[in-house]
């Protein structure tokens, strides 16, 4: 996948943000835990992403990649991927592009593994 830098700015919290246009649509799975312990999946088709770089207290610098619209409005605050250790937007975009090439079954397994580690097995 190729990306094109559209615009750069600073958020109200001081994060440096860049809007990128994707060369092809990217589908983002968002999982939401329900009160009964089950998860529902929401699929977002995005043609843009925002990278957001900031130094987080106690954990240090990070750049996160979020799904966005063409106006740089973030569609979900669940990041797609991220890069930690510096404020390098290109490293985060490179990681995003590598992730976009992974088979979807592997992504789904990775997401479900993360949710299980974070929240435990569904009831």
Secondary structure, 3 states (H helix, E strand, C coil): CCEEEEEEEECCCCCEEEEEEEEEEEEEEEEEECCCCCEEEEEEEEEEEEEEEEEECCCEEEEEEEEECCCCCECCCCCCEEEECCCCHHHHHHHHHHHHCCCHHHHHHHHHHHHHHHHCCCC
